[in-house]
Amino acid sequence: MNMTELSDKLPVNPDRAGFKFSTNAIAPRERVDWLREVICREYTNVEITSPAHNDLFQDLTIYPWGDLQLSTIQSSAISLERLPREPHLNSQDAYFAVMLLSGHYRLEQNGREVFLQPGDITLYDPTRPHRIHCPGEFTKLILSIPRTVFRDRIAGVDRCTALRIPSAQGIGFVASNFLRSSATHADQLQDHEFSSLAEHALDLLTLAVTSVRPGDINLSRSRSGSINCIKTFIEQNLRNVDLDTGLITRHAGLSARYINDLFADEGTSLMRYVWKRRLENCRKDMQDPVYAGHRLSDIAFRWGFNDAAHFSRAFKQRFGCSPREFRRSC
């Protein structure tokens, strides 16, 4: 079977409802090729091997989740390997957080190897070389997080891959149970309810990944700690119209020059980052049915803007259309 024929058998993602893939309707001899095409299109470009051969099975359900994507996967034994190559699609430039629900799971990346127990979480970069080995039947969740989103939240995130986040206690326990519950009840929630959970999931996962980040004390780590604290303060004060360079520098106890140097490492500046986060929150509210009756200026003012014209110009520059045009398209 060629790739065109395989693609004809792949459904097109809907806007909201869980999107289901299954090998059940695929002839056993075609399943490896079919599944490789699905994984390459929906996740990342990998090679697949399976000891199950003609008994290979996999059921996938994918939920678009705000800027994220949540997947539940039940599968027979399988191994995946990513060799050095470019992302298959630009949309796949993301990090994957994996939570094991049942079975065994081993991940190798960046010279590290992690073994998960049910409930445990790990993070990996699917665009970089890695190996995944599941020796028997397993069930897992995958949370796909756009690279820019996670890098905005966690300095040094590339050093956090292939680390085990245990689920027995602490933030790992909270994050694990939240992700499990969100996936379990996804089909029972209203669109706006489910969408509103995505930001909470991202917050919890940020805390969980940060909890296992290597703690080597050096200049680079000190910079990472500083920018994380600054970003946390910004998130807590985005609605404050007085949030400016002076307020942030006083809170951080650092000079404006040093803080801007920290953000320059990420290709931005302090206040450009603040405006970016405000605009992103405005866009989310404009997509949320809860705020359907709210004026655009009210949404802008809720997130720290004090000039409707400035908000409109900044929004168009950021997203390529005016706030009014964006709302009409939702």
PyMOL commands that set and color helices and strands:
alter all, ss='L'
color gray80, all
select helices_A, chain A and resi 3-8+23-25+28-42+53-55+90-92+147-153+157-159+170-188+191-212+219-237+245-252+256-264+270-287+289-291+296-302+308-319+323-329
alter helices_A, ss='H'
color red, helices_A
select strands_A, chain A and resi 19-22+47-49+58-65+68-75+78-82+94-102+105-109+112-116+121-124+130-134+138-146
alter strands_A, ss='S'
color yellow, strands_A
deselect
rebuild
show_as cartoon
